[in-house]
Amino acid sequence: MYNILDYKGLKHLSFVLLSLIALQLLIISPFISTDCTTNLINVIFNSVDKYPKISMNAINMWNWFFSGNLIELFDNVLWHSISYKTWGLLLFVITFIAALLPLFLICVSNVFHKSREAIKKY
């Protein structure tokens, strides 16, 4: 049976995790080299709800639904008992799932296929 914690699986998992960490460090290396890590942390943790508006002059999907200046429209306004901010998050999650579901199903299928091959060998 296929076990992720056997030596090869653990070695592969370690390689993947170390690769992800190295990639993340490569991405944030300009901030680390200029000693701006506090700015990076500030952006990560304090950028939510800084501008509680529908749009800050960005052309996005809200322009399909509303006309006029979207800076004047707050994101806490309710539509069908749900705020515009929550609608945006729901739409993001739906499109995220729709985009990544095929990849997830392929990965699960490959894992089960490999486990069946391992069982057939014994």
HELIX and SHEET records of a PDB file:
HELIX    1   1 TYR A    7  SER A   33  1                                  27    
HELIX    2   2 THR A   37  ASN A   46  1                                  10    
HELIX    3   3 TRP A   62  PHE A   65  1                                   4    
HELIX    4   4 LEU A   70  GLU A   72  5                                   3    
HELIX    5   5 TYR A   84  LYS A  121  1                                  38    
SHEET    1   A 2 LEU A  78  TRP A  79  0                                        
SHEET    2   A 2 ILE A  82  SER A  83 -1                                        
END                                                                             
